[in-house]
Amino acid sequence: MGRPLAPQAWLAPPEDEALARFALVGFLTHHVIATVLHRRLGCPAATIEVTVAEVLADAQRLLQPPTVEARAHRQVLCAAVLTYFRGLLPPPSWSVLAAEPLVGRARPDVLWRAPSGQILIDEIKTGRLGTTLAGTTEQALRYLDAGTAAYGPALLGVRVLATAEPATSWMLMSDRTRRPLAATRYLAGGPRRARRRAPTRTPVDAIGYQPRPPPVGNT
């Protein structure tokens, strides 16, 4: 880890530029988060403090030479990494079990373990979840199945975390229902209740969660 990426690894033809930038930021964000967590294996979430300087240093090692393009990527990925560590960690007593581990044939981003032995899987997304909901749900289901096979009932579910829009993060529970992450007990700070009504569980299947169409009329 920490090997610099050559310029050709992150420059693309003009017609693919936007897609290449999006994919690169996602790759680098995952890489930096894994690097930071590898230095903190076994540490409880309550003790994890990640500074801007640490993230910038990890990003700098990856993005060489320091071109204008590289500096732009560095700013975006630093924001995403800090959003994860400052707003999306599990409750304080959960500790880092593994970063980018192989679980069966799946490779989730992070595994967390509670003092009781219960397990959470994190899947981190740097884009907006609404644009890729079906595919993301299928991926979460694969991780849930792989984690259940590996850890049995100790696995509580998969946290799907959106660094671009943290409030849209959700969790796939062990019973294969999908809930807003803020309504669960698996976010630092505890459940955050909705103002108007309690969130409902939404079942998903192997095909993927299908969002309801928006209501007709003014919103």
KOLTOR-907904 format. One line per field, with one value per atom (N, C-alpha, C): residue number from 1; x, y, z; residue in three letters. Coordinates in pm, 1 decimal. Atoms other than C-alpha are relative to their C-alpha. Layout:
N
resi	(NUM	...)
east	(X	...)
north	(Y	...)
up	(Z	...)
resn	(ALA	...)
% end
This chain:
219
resi	(1	1	1	2	2	2	3	3	3	4	4	4	5	5	5	6	6	6	7	7	7	8	8	8	9	9	9	10	10	10	11	11	11	12	12	12	13	13	13	14	14	14	15	15	15	16	16	16	17	17	17	18	18	18	19	19	19	20	20	20	21	21	21	22	22	22	23	23	23	24	24	24	25	25	25	26	26	26	27	27	27	28	28	28	29	29	29	30	30	30	31	31	31	32	32	32	33	33	33	34	34	34	35	35	35	36	36	36	37	37	37	38	38	38	39	39	39	40	40	40	41	41	41	42	42	42	43	43	43	44	44	44	45	45	45	46	46	46	47	47	47	48	48	48	49	49	49	50	50	50	51	51	51	52	52	52	53	53	53	54	54	54	55	55	55	56	56	56	57	57	57	58	58	58	59	59	59	60	60	60	61	61	61	62	62	62	63	63	63	64	64	64	65	65	65	66	66	66	67	67	67	68	68	68	69	69	69	70	70	70	71	71	71	72	72	72	73	73	73	74	74	74	75	75	75	76	76	76	77	77	77	78	78	78	79	79	79	80	80	80	81	81	81	82	82	82	83	83	83	84	84	84	85	85	85	86	86	86	87	87	87	88	88	88	89	89	89	90	90	90	91	91	91	92	92	92	93	93	93	94	94	94	95	95	95	96	96	96	97	97	97	98	98	98	99	99	99	100	100	100	101	101	101	102	102	102	103	103	103	104	104	104	105	105	105	106	106	106	107	107	107	108	108	108	109	109	109	110	110	110	111	111	111	112	112	112	113	113	113	114	114	114	115	115	115	116	116	116	117	117	117	118	118	118	119	119	119	120	120	120	121	121	121	122	122	122	123	123	123	124	124	124	125	125	125	126	126	126	127	127	127	128	128	128	129	129	129	130	130	130	131	131	131	132	132	132	133	133	133	134	134	134	135	135	135	136	136	136	137	137	137	138	138	138	139	139	139	140	140	140	141	141	141	142	142	142	143	143	143	144	144	144	145	145	145	146	146	146	147	147	147	148	148	148	149	149	149	150	150	150	151	151	151	152	152	152	153	153	153	154	154	154	155	155	155	156	156	156	157	157	157	158	158	158	159	159	159	160	160	160	161	161	161	162	162	162	163	163	163	164	164	164	165	165	165	166	166	166	167	167	167	168	168	168	169	169	169	170	170	170	171	171	171	172	172	172	173	173	173	174	174	174	175	175	175	176	176	176	177	177	177	178	178	178	179	179	179	180	180	180	181	181	181	182	182	182	183	183	183	184	184	184	185	185	185	186	186	186	187	187	187	188	188	188	189	189	189	190	190	190	191	191	191	192	192	192	193	193	193	194	194	194	195	195	195	196	196	196	197	197	197	198	198	198	199	199	199	200	200	200	201	201	201	202	202	202	203	203	203	204	204	204	205	205	205	206	206	206	207	207	207	208	208	208	209	209	209	210	210	210	211	211	211	212	212	212	213	213	213	214	214	214	215	215	215	216	216	216	217	217	217	218	218	218	219	219	219)
east	(83.2	0.0	87.2	-74.4	106.8	85.4	-80.7	267.7	-59.7	52.7	236.1	-61.7	63.2	8.4	62.0	-56.9	166.7	-107.0	99.2	-0.1	-93.9	86.4	-128.5	-107.3	100.1	-319.1	-121.5	114.6	-543.0	-33.4	38.6	-549.7	-67.9	78.1	-801.9	-29.0	40.2	-911.5	-113.5	100.6	-1138.8	-140.9	137.5	-1457.2	-27.4	18.5	-1399.7	43.4	-63.1	-1267.0	-85.7	86.0	-1567.0	-11.5	11.6	-1611.6	130.7	-130.0	-1239.2	26.3	-20.4	-1228.4	-83.7	88.9	-1526.7	54.9	-52.8	-1378.1	129.4	-127.1	-1037.7	-19.7	25.1	-1171.1	-51.4	49.8	-1360.8	111.1	-110.5	-1053.7	94.4	-94.4	-827.9	-60.4	65.8	-1082.5	4.9	-5.3	-1107.5	142.9	-139.9	-729.5	49.3	-45.4	-666.1	-70.0	71.7	-938.9	60.1	-60.0	-791.6	138.1	-133.1	-442.0	-7.9	17.8	-559.0	-44.2	52.2	-749.0	102.1	-104.0	-457.6	92.8	-81.8	-268.7	-74.8	81.9	-554.8	-76.0	67.3	-649.3	-15.3	28.3	-813.2	-38.1	31.7	-873.9	-150.7	141.8	-1221.8	-25.3	35.0	-1403.4	17.2	-10.8	-1398.2	139.9	-138.9	-1019.3	54.5	-48.7	-996.1	-15.0	-4.1	-895.5	90.5	-73.9	-789.6	11.9	-23.5	-633.5	7.7	-14.8	-632.4	142.3	-140.4	-252.8	28.5	-22.5	-257.8	-58.5	65.2	-503.8	74.0	-74.5	-316.3	131.4	-126.8	8.7	-21.0	28.7	-145.7	-37.6	39.7	-302.9	120.1	-117.9	22.5	89.1	-83.0	206.5	-59.0	64.9	-49.6	3.1	14.7	-75.0	131.4	-127.5	264.3	9.3	-49.3	375.8	-114.4	105.4	183.5	-48.7	52.7	13.4	-127.8	126.6	-291.8	-111.6	101.8	-505.6	10.0	-19.6	-355.2	-46.1	42.9	-417.0	-151.7	146.7	-782.2	-54.8	42.2	-822.4	25.2	-36.2	-648.3	-103.4	98.7	-897.6	-130.7	126.9	-1198.7	9.5	-9.6	-1071.6	20.6	-16.3	-965.6	-134.8	133.1	-1318.7	-78.6	73.1	-1462.0	52.9	-60.3	-1217.1	-37.3	31.2	-1277.2	-148.3	143.0	-1654.3	-23.6	15.5	-1624.9	44.7	-54.9	-1407.1	-65.0	58.3	-1588.7	-152.2	145.5	-1949.6	-66.2	63.4	-2002.1	56.0	-51.4	-1816.5	-112.2	98.2	-2010.4	12.6	-7.5	-2072.8	139.9	-137.0	-1764.9	63.9	-59.0	-1721.2	40.3	-35.2	-1690.8	145.3	-141.7	-1330.6	24.5	-35.9	-1161.3	46.6	-38.7	-1146.0	89.2	-78.6	-1014.2	-37.5	23.5	-982.1	25.9	-4.8	-1050.1	35.7	-29.3	-1053.1	-68.1	66.8	-1142.5	-94.2	102.4	-1468.9	-69.2	47.4	-1549.2	57.5	-43.4	-1537.7	-23.2	27.9	-1630.2	112.5	-101.0	-1404.0	-64.9	59.6	-1595.0	107.0	-96.5	-1433.4	54.3	-42.5	-1426.2	-84.3	71.9	-1520.0	19.8	-3.2	-1606.8	-49.9	42.4	-1645.3	-35.1	43.0	-1836.2	65.0	-53.1	-1714.0	-72.7	78.7	-1990.9	34.0	-35.4	-1841.5	-83.5	81.6	-2104.6	81.5	-77.1	-1985.9	-85.5	59.4	-2068.8	92.3	-73.9	-1962.6	-28.4	16.0	-1903.9	26.2	-22.3	-1944.4	-7.0	-11.2	-1830.1	-18.5	27.7	-1963.6	32.9	-35.7	-1823.1	-96.8	99.4	-2109.0	-131.8	133.2	-2477.8	-73.8	58.8	-2661.7	-123.6	123.9	-2982.4	19.8	-23.6	-2820.8	39.0	-45.3	-2697.2	-61.4	58.0	-2941.4	-14.1	20.1	-3026.7	132.6	-129.3	-2663.5	66.2	-57.9	-2553.7	-67.7	72.6	-2825.5	42.3	-47.5	-2717.5	136.8	-132.7	-2361.3	-10.9	18.3	-2475.8	-54.7	53.4	-2672.9	109.4	-110.9	-2362.0	88.2	-80.8	-2165.8	-72.5	77.6	-2446.2	6.4	-4.9	-2450.5	139.3	-136.7	-2070.8	31.2	-25.3	-2057.4	-75.6	78.7	-2335.0	63.3	-66.9	-2153.5	125.7	-125.5	-1833.6	-21.4	14.9	-1968.7	-131.6	126.4	-2316.3	-83.6	88.8	-2561.5	73.4	-74.8	-2281.0	-5.4	7.4	-2315.7	-134.7	123.0	-2570.0	-48.0	42.5	-2571.1	111.6	-93.8	-2404.0	-39.1	23.0	-2374.3	47.3	-32.5	-2384.6	10.5	-31.7	-2222.0	31.4	-17.5	-2245.5	78.6	-80.0	-1962.1	-44.3	46.7	-2115.6	-127.7	126.8	-2454.1	-21.6	5.3	-2414.1	-140.5	136.0	-2783.3	-73.1	65.0	-2873.5	57.4	-58.6	-2662.2	-106.7	98.7	-2853.6	68.3	-54.8	-2809.6	-87.5	67.7	-2900.5	11.1	0.7	-3004.7	16.6	-20.9	-2941.3	-125.0	123.8	-3307.8	-32.1	9.0	-3250.4	-97.7	77.1	-3448.7	95.8	-82.6	-3314.8	-55.5	42.9	-3327.2	94.7	-90.5	-3193.7	100.2	-101.7	-2866.6	-26.8	23.4	-2964.0	-109.7	107.2	-3261.9	44.0	-50.5	-3042.2	87.9	-91.1	-2816.4	146.4	-134.0	-2511.9	70.0	-66.9	-2404.9	37.0	-41.8	-2205.6	-102.8	102.7	-2454.4	-136.0	125.8	-2732.7	-105.1	107.2	-3064.9	-40.4	49.7	-3181.5	-141.3	139.6	-3557.4	-47.4	59.3	-3748.0	-98.7	87.3	-3949.8	-147.5	140.8	-4272.8	-48.0	41.6	-4282.7	121.8	-110.7	-4067.4	31.8	-37.0	-3871.9	-48.8	50.5	-4002.6	106.8	-90.0	-3816.1	-49.2	35.2	-3808.4	67.3	-62.7	-3756.9	69.4	-69.2	-3509.7	17.5	-24.7	-3440.7	125.3	-124.6	-3164.6	4.4	0.7	-3275.9	43.1	-37.8	-3226.6	-119.8	105.9	-3429.4	-47.5	58.0	-3666.5	-63.6	57.4	-3736.6	-139.0	133.8	-4093.2	5.3	1.0	-4181.5	-35.1	31.1	-4200.4	-147.5	141.8	-4545.9	-29.0	42.9	-4739.9	-44.7	42.9	-4791.5	115.7	-104.0	-4604.3	63.2	-69.3	-4341.9	51.4)
north	(-118.7	0.0	124.4	-122.8	358.8	19.3	-15.1	300.5	110.2	-107.8	615.8	-53.4	36.4	593.9	81.6	-69.7	677.0	85.3	-86.8	960.5	-73.7	70.8	717.3	-81.3	76.1	538.3	84.0	-82.2	837.7	106.8	-86.1	1027.3	-84.5	77.2	918.7	85.1	-76.6	1016.3	95.8	-101.1	1325.3	-54.6	48.7	1128.8	-80.6	79.5	918.0	76.4	-73.9	1196.8	3.6	-10.8	1242.3	-133.7	132.8	869.0	-41.9	37.0	819.8	73.2	-76.1	1095.9	-57.0	55.8	952.9	-133.0	130.7	601.8	15.0	-19.0	729.4	48.1	-50.7	925.0	-112.1	112.9	615.8	-95.8	91.6	394.4	56.8	-61.2	638.3	15.5	-12.9	700.2	-131.7	131.5	328.1	-34.4	32.8	293.1	74.7	-79.5	576.3	-44.3	47.3	459.3	-131.3	127.7	108.4	21.2	-28.0	248.2	54.1	-57.9	453.9	-107.0	101.8	159.9	-109.4	100.1	-81.7	44.0	-51.0	142.7	-2.6	-4.6	110.6	-130.1	128.2	-258.4	-27.9	28.6	-353.9	120.8	-121.6	7.4	24.4	-37.1	105.2	129.0	-120.0	366.6	126.0	-116.7	597.6	59.5	-47.5	624.4	42.2	-28.4	680.1	148.7	-140.6	1037.1	13.3	-11.8	1108.0	147.6	-141.4	1442.8	25.7	-40.1	1633.5	-26.9	20.0	1613.3	-145.9	142.3	1232.9	-41.0	35.5	1200.5	61.9	-65.3	1452.4	-71.4	70.5	1264.4	-130.7	124.8	934.4	27.0	-34.3	1099.9	45.6	-51.1	1272.1	-113.8	114.6	939.1	-72.4	68.7	803.8	81.3	-85.9	1101.2	71.0	-56.9	1165.0	-10.0	-126.9	1384.1	92.2	-87.6	1667.9	101.6	-87.6	1809.2	68.8	-66.4	2036.3	-103.4	105.9	1731.6	-80.7	77.5	1539.9	77.2	-80.6	1827.7	6.6	-1.6	1843.1	-131.3	130.1	1469.8	-9.0	8.2	1505.8	70.3	-74.3	1765.8	-77.2	73.1	1556.2	-124.1	123.8	1232.6	28.6	-34.7	1404.6	29.8	-29.6	1534.8	-128.3	125.7	1185.7	-82.7	78.3	1016.0	58.5	-62.9	1268.2	-10.7	20.6	1236.8	-136.4	134.4	864.3	-2.5	11.3	902.5	95.2	-97.5	1202.5	-7.1	1.9	1120.1	-133.6	126.2	755.7	-121.8	114.1	540.0	-64.3	65.6	282.9	52.1	-45.8	332.2	-17.6	-7.8	398.8	-132.0	124.2	45.4	-97.1	89.5	-116.7	22.9	-10.8	-191.3	-49.3	37.1	-230.7	-145.1	140.2	-599.5	-20.7	17.4	-576.8	108.7	-94.1	-342.9	-71.8	67.8	-479.1	-147.7	142.3	-842.2	-83.9	95.4	-1142.3	-82.7	74.5	-1289.0	-91.8	88.4	-1596.5	47.1	-54.4	-1463.5	150.2	-143.8	-1109.3	74.3	-82.8	-824.9	132.7	-124.8	-565.2	98.9	-104.7	-238.9	-13.1	2.0	-270.7	-99.8	81.4	-518.0	62.7	-48.7	-395.5	-109.1	100.6	-608.1	68.0	-50.5	-529.2	-82.0	78.6	-639.3	-132.4	123.1	-901.4	-101.5	88.9	-1051.2	19.8	-26.7	-916.6	74.1	-50.4	-809.9	93.2	-88.0	-522.0	6.7	-21.0	-487.9	141.3	-131.6	-144.4	-8.2	-21.8	-72.4	151.0	-145.4	281.9	42.1	-51.6	473.8	148.7	-140.4	803.6	76.3	-66.5	875.5	14.0	-13.6	939.0	-132.3	133.5	622.3	-9.7	6.1	715.1	-37.5	27.5	676.9	-144.8	138.2	321.0	-91.6	69.2	187.1	-149.8	142.9	-146.3	-75.7	67.1	-236.1	-2.7	-4.9	-125.2	-99.8	95.9	-335.4	-142.6	133.1	-641.6	-27.5	15.3	-584.4	-23.1	16.2	-546.8	-138.2	134.6	-870.7	-105.3	94.7	-1053.0	3.1	-11.2	-919.2	-60.2	56.7	-1015.2	-152.1	145.9	-1371.0	-53.1	44.7	-1401.6	14.1	-21.2	-1255.9	-97.3	96.6	-1481.7	-137.7	129.2	-1784.8	-6.0	-2.2	-1675.3	15.9	-36.1	-1542.3	-44.6	47.5	-1690.0	112.8	-101.9	-1503.1	118.4	-114.6	-1277.8	120.4	-110.9	-1072.0	70.2	-77.5	-796.2	64.1	-60.1	-649.2	74.3	-74.5	-432.6	147.6	-144.1	-56.7	55.1	-59.0	117.7	151.0	-134.7	456.7	92.9	-96.4	755.7	120.2	-113.3	1001.8	131.2	-122.3	1248.6	52.4	-36.0	1246.9	-91.5	91.6	1090.1	-32.3	23.1	1129.7	-108.2	104.4	883.3	-138.5	130.9	604.1	-91.4	95.9	288.0	-128.6	126.8	-56.7	-115.2	125.1	-400.0	-89.9	75.0	-589.7	-149.6	144.1	-959.0	-70.7	60.4	-1029.8	46.2	-42.2	-876.5	115.9	-122.5	-560.6	118.0	-118.7	-217.0	112.5	-107.5	65.9	119.2	-115.3	422.1	-20.1	24.0	403.8	81.8	-87.2	695.7	-52.0	56.1	492.0	-126.3	120.6	204.9	36.6	-19.9	158.6	-10.5	30.9	116.5	119.5	-122.7	476.3	74.4	-74.4	678.5	108.2	-96.1	887.9	-63.2	70.1	629.4	38.6	-28.2	634.7	146.7	-137.1	969.9	-7.3	21.7	975.8	100.0	-85.8	1108.4	95.8	-99.6	1420.8	-33.6	20.3	1310.7	-140.6	137.1	935.3	-88.6	93.4	642.6	-65.1	66.5	486.6	-143.2	135.8	160.4	-88.7	97.2	-153.8	-32.4	30.2	-228.4	-129.1	125.6	-587.1	12.9	7.4	-655.0	-147.0	138.0	-966.1	-4.1	17.5	-1102.5	87.1	-84.6	-882.6	140.9	-134.0	-567.1	81.7	-87.1	-302.1	91.7	-87.1	-112.1	119.9	-116.7	244.0	30.8	-37.9	364.6	124.0	-120.3	622.0	121.1	-120.3	981.9	32.8	-34.4	1114.1	99.6	-90.7	1298.7	130.6	-128.7	1669.0	77.5	-84.5	1941.8	-65.7	55.7	1842.3	112.3)
up	(0.0	0.0	0.0	0.9	-52.5	-123.0	120.9	-394.4	-86.8	82.9	-610.1	-128.0	124.9	-910.8	-112.0	113.7	-1242.2	-66.9	63.3	-1439.3	-92.9	92.6	-1701.2	70.4	-74.5	-1426.6	33.0	-35.5	-1369.2	-103.0	110.2	-1697.9	-106.4	95.5	-1959.5	-123.0	117.5	-2310.8	34.9	-34.0	-2315.3	13.9	-5.5	-2384.3	126.1	-121.3	-2071.3	124.9	-108.7	-1850.3	125.7	-118.4	-1619.9	71.4	-59.1	-1566.8	66.1	-56.1	-1510.6	131.2	-123.4	-1249.4	113.6	-102.0	-1064.1	51.6	-39.7	-1064.5	78.7	-69.0	-957.6	143.0	-135.0	-661.1	89.3	-78.2	-548.5	38.5	-26.8	-578.8	105.4	-93.2	-396.1	139.3	-130.4	-120.1	75.5	-63.4	-48.5	42.6	-29.4	-61.2	123.7	-114.7	185.0	127.6	-118.9	425.9	48.9	-39.4	421.9	61.5	-53.6	479.6	142.4	-134.0	777.7	99.2	-91.2	927.7	28.9	-25.4	885.6	113.1	-110.0	1125.6	132.9	-120.7	1374.3	23.1	-20.2	1366.3	149.3	-139.7	1693.8	82.4	-75.8	1794.4	2.7	-6.0	1917.6	-77.8	76.0	1711.1	83.5	-88.1	2013.3	1.5	-6.5	1989.7	-135.7	134.7	1614.8	-30.4	37.4	1536.2	-122.0	125.4	1180.6	-34.7	28.7	1096.1	-149.8	139.6	771.6	-47.1	38.1	771.3	-32.5	25.8	790.5	-134.1	126.0	503.5	-118.0	107.7	291.0	-28.7	19.0	347.9	-75.6	70.7	237.7	-144.9	136.2	-65.9	-82.0	69.9	-155.5	-48.5	39.8	-164.3	-120.1	111.1	-408.7	-128.4	117.0	-641.4	-30.9	42.6	-795.4	-152.0	-54.0	-960.1	40.7	-51.7	-788.9	-103.5	104.2	-1098.3	48.5	-32.8	-1098.7	10.9	-3.5	-1176.2	129.0	-122.1	-885.8	123.0	-115.3	-644.6	9.3	-0.4	-749.3	55.0	-51.8	-686.0	150.0	-141.2	-350.4	87.4	-77.8	-228.3	11.9	-0.5	-326.2	87.0	-77.2	-177.0	148.2	-141.6	146.6	63.8	-52.8	191.1	23.3	-14.3	135.1	116.8	-108.6	372.8	135.6	-128.2	650.8	33.2	-25.1	608.4	61.8	-57.0	677.3	145.7	-135.2	985.6	99.9	-92.5	1130.8	9.3	-4.4	1053.7	-21.8	37.4	958.6	73.6	-75.8	1211.1	81.1	-86.7	1415.6	143.1	-139.2	1790.0	60.1	-53.2	2007.7	39.8	-50.6	2144.7	-110.0	110.7	1801.4	-40.1	35.9	1698.5	-142.1	137.2	1361.0	-2.5	13.7	1270.0	-122.0	122.7	912.8	-99.7	109.1	613.9	-131.4	129.2	265.5	15.0	-17.5	386.8	-107.9	87.2	175.3	86.5	-73.6	307.4	-100.1	105.5	103.5	-132.3	128.4	-251.9	-8.8	-2.8	-149.2	70.8	-66.1	-44.6	42.0	-48.5	160.3	43.7	-33.6	259.8	141.7	-140.4	639.8	78.5	-98.7	913.6	137.5	-137.7	1262.6	93.0	-97.8	1575.0	132.3	-130.1	1894.2	110.8	-111.6	2239.3	18.2	-11.7	2226.9	-107.8	109.7	1910.0	-124.5	117.8	1671.8	-105.7	113.6	1326.6	-85.3	100.4	1092.0	-121.0	124.5	728.8	-48.8	61.4	575.5	-148.9	142.5	205.5	-22.5	11.3	128.4	-145.3	133.1	-171.5	-4.8	13.4	-292.8	-88.6	82.9	-533.0	73.2	-56.4	-477.2	-14.1	-0.9	-379.8	-87.8	76.7	-559.7	-145.4	141.5	-901.6	-25.9	17.9	-842.2	104.7	-114.0	-584.5	-22.6	24.1	-748.1	2.8	1.9	-816.1	136.3	-134.1	-470.8	91.5	-83.3	-309.4	-32.3	38.1	-506.9	61.5	-59.6	-388.8	150.7	-144.5	-27.3	33.0	-21.2	-56.1	-12.0	13.5	-177.9	124.5	-121.3	118.4	119.6	-109.9	354.4	-3.5	12.0	221.0	34.1	-28.9	232.9	148.5	-141.7	582.2	88.1	-76.6	708.0	-6.1	13.2	570.3	86.2	-76.1	746.0	150.0	-141.6	1075.8	62.2	-54.5	1111.5	57.7	-57.2	1335.4	62.3	-53.9	1462.1	-93.6	94.8	1144.1	13.1	-17.9	1203.1	-128.7	124.9	854.5	-69.2	84.1	592.2	2.5	1.9	635.2	-134.7	129.5	295.5	20.9	-46.3	347.6	-116.6	108.5	113.6	50.5	-46.8	169.1	-63.8	65.7	-78.4	64.0	-63.6	97.8	120.0	-114.7	443.5	48.4	-49.3	528.9	-78.3	79.3	251.5	27.8	-33.2	402.1	58.4	-48.7	484.0	42.3	-48.1	631.3	-45.9	32.7	501.2	121.9	-124.4	811.0	-27.4	16.0	871.8	-50.1	50.6	791.4	-141.7	139.4	444.1	-20.5	14.9	511.5	-2.6	18.7	426.8	86.4	-88.2	681.0	-12.6	-6.1	692.0	113.6	-102.2	881.7	126.0	-114.8	1105.2	91.8	-82.1	1230.8	73.2	-65.0	1350.9	119.7	-113.8	1653.4	-42.0	48.3	1431.8	-63.6	39.6	1381.9	127.3	-119.0	1633.5	31.3	-38.4	1826.9	17.1	-19.0	1814.5	-102.3	96.1	1626.0	2.7	11.8	1499.0	-55.3	35.7	1488.9	-105.1	101.5	1193.0	65.9	-60.8	1262.4	-20.1	30.8	1098.1	30.2	-24.3	1115.1	10.2	-16.0	1207.9	-133.1	124.7	919.3	-2.0	14.9	785.5	-59.3	59.7	695.2	-140.3	137.2	326.7	-41.1	39.5	207.6	-134.7	127.4	-69.5	-34.0	40.4	-271.2	-85.4	75.1	-490.1	-124.5	118.4	-780.2	36.0	-43.3	-581.6	41.6	-49.1	-407.8	-110.8	99.9	-634.0	68.4	-67.3	-517.1	-51.3	40.3	-521.2	-87.1	83.2	-789.3	83.9	-77.0	-666.2	-8.6	3.3	-575.4	-109.8	105.5	-843.9	63.6	-52.5	-789.0	57.7	-57.8	-611.4	120.4	-115.3	-355.7	87.3)
resn	(MET	MET	MET	GLY	GLY	GLY	ARG	ARG	ARG	PRO	PRO	PRO	LEU	LEU	LEU	ALA	ALA	ALA	PRO	PRO	PRO	GLN	GLN	GLN	ALA	ALA	ALA	TRP	TRP	TRP	LEU	LEU	LEU	ALA	ALA	ALA	PRO	PRO	PRO	PRO	PRO	PRO	GLU	GLU	GLU	ASP	ASP	ASP	GLU	GLU	GLU	ALA	ALA	ALA	LEU	LEU	LEU	ALA	ALA	ALA	ARG	ARG	ARG	PHE	PHE	PHE	ALA	ALA	ALA	LEU	LEU	LEU	VAL	VAL	VAL	GLY	GLY	GLY	PHE	PHE	PHE	LEU	LEU	LEU	THR	THR	THR	HIS	HIS	HIS	HIS	HIS	HIS	VAL	VAL	VAL	ILE	ILE	ILE	ALA	ALA	ALA	THR	THR	THR	VAL	VAL	VAL	LEU	LEU	LEU	HIS	HIS	HIS	ARG	ARG	ARG	ARG	ARG	ARG	LEU	LEU	LEU	GLY	GLY	GLY	CYS	CYS	CYS	PRO	PRO	PRO	ALA	ALA	ALA	ALA	ALA	ALA	THR	THR	THR	ILE	ILE	ILE	GLU	GLU	GLU	VAL	VAL	VAL	THR	THR	THR	VAL	VAL	VAL	ALA	ALA	ALA	GLU	GLU	GLU	VAL	VAL	VAL	LEU	LEU	LEU	ALA	ALA	ALA	ASP	ASP	ASP	ALA	ALA	ALA	GLN	GLN	GLN	ARG	ARG	ARG	LEU	LEU	LEU	LEU	LEU	LEU	GLN	GLN	GLN	PRO	PRO	PRO	PRO	PRO	PRO	THR	THR	THR	VAL	VAL	VAL	GLU	GLU	GLU	ALA	ALA	ALA	ARG	ARG	ARG	ALA	ALA	ALA	HIS	HIS	HIS	ARG	ARG	ARG	GLN	GLN	GLN	VAL	VAL	VAL	LEU	LEU	LEU	CYS	CYS	CYS	ALA	ALA	ALA	ALA	ALA	ALA	VAL	VAL	VAL	LEU	LEU	LEU	THR	THR	THR	TYR	TYR	TYR	PHE	PHE	PHE	ARG	ARG	ARG	GLY	GLY	GLY	LEU	LEU	LEU	LEU	LEU	LEU	PRO	PRO	PRO	PRO	PRO	PRO	PRO	PRO	PRO	SER	SER	SER	TRP	TRP	TRP	SER	SER	SER	VAL	VAL	VAL	LEU	LEU	LEU	ALA	ALA	ALA	ALA	ALA	ALA	GLU	GLU	GLU	PRO	PRO	PRO	LEU	LEU	LEU	VAL	VAL	VAL	GLY	GLY	GLY	ARG	ARG	ARG	ALA	ALA	ALA	ARG	ARG	ARG	PRO	PRO	PRO	ASP	ASP	ASP	VAL	VAL	VAL	LEU	LEU	LEU	TRP	TRP	TRP	ARG	ARG	ARG	ALA	ALA	ALA	PRO	PRO	PRO	SER	SER	SER	GLY	GLY	GLY	GLN	GLN	GLN	ILE	ILE	ILE	LEU	LEU	LEU	ILE	ILE	ILE	ASP	ASP	ASP	GLU	GLU	GLU	ILE	ILE	ILE	LYS	LYS	LYS	THR	THR	THR	GLY	GLY	GLY	ARG	ARG	ARG	LEU	LEU	LEU	GLY	GLY	GLY	THR	THR	THR	THR	THR	THR	LEU	LEU	LEU	ALA	ALA	ALA	GLY	GLY	GLY	THR	THR	THR	THR	THR	THR	GLU	GLU	GLU	GLN	GLN	GLN	ALA	ALA	ALA	LEU	LEU	LEU	ARG	ARG	ARG	TYR	TYR	TYR	LEU	LEU	LEU	ASP	ASP	ASP	ALA	ALA	ALA	GLY	GLY	GLY	THR	THR	THR	ALA	ALA	ALA	ALA	ALA	ALA	TYR	TYR	TYR	GLY	GLY	GLY	PRO	PRO	PRO	ALA	ALA	ALA	LEU	LEU	LEU	LEU	LEU	LEU	GLY	GLY	GLY	VAL	VAL	VAL	ARG	ARG	ARG	VAL	VAL	VAL	LEU	LEU	LEU	ALA	ALA	ALA	THR	THR	THR	ALA	ALA	ALA	GLU	GLU	GLU	PRO	PRO	PRO	ALA	ALA	ALA	THR	THR	THR	SER	SER	SER	TRP	TRP	TRP	MET	MET	MET	LEU	LEU	LEU	MET	MET	MET	SER	SER	SER	ASP	ASP	ASP	ARG	ARG	ARG	THR	THR	THR	ARG	ARG	ARG	ARG	ARG	ARG	PRO	PRO	PRO	LEU	LEU	LEU	ALA	ALA	ALA	ALA	ALA	ALA	THR	THR	THR	ARG	ARG	ARG	TYR	TYR	TYR	LEU	LEU	LEU	ALA	ALA	ALA	GLY	GLY	GLY	GLY	GLY	GLY	PRO	PRO	PRO	ARG	ARG	ARG	ARG	ARG	ARG	ALA	ALA	ALA	ARG	ARG	ARG	ARG	ARG	ARG	ARG	ARG	ARG	ALA	ALA	ALA	PRO	PRO	PRO	THR	THR	THR	ARG	ARG	ARG	THR	THR	THR	PRO	PRO	PRO	VAL	VAL	VAL	ASP	ASP	ASP	ALA	ALA	ALA	ILE	ILE	ILE	GLY	GLY	GLY	TYR	TYR	TYR	GLN	GLN	GLN	PRO	PRO	PRO	ARG	ARG	ARG	PRO	PRO	PRO	PRO	PRO	PRO	PRO	PRO	PRO	VAL	VAL	VAL	GLY	GLY	GLY	ASN	ASN	ASN	THR	THR	THR)
% end
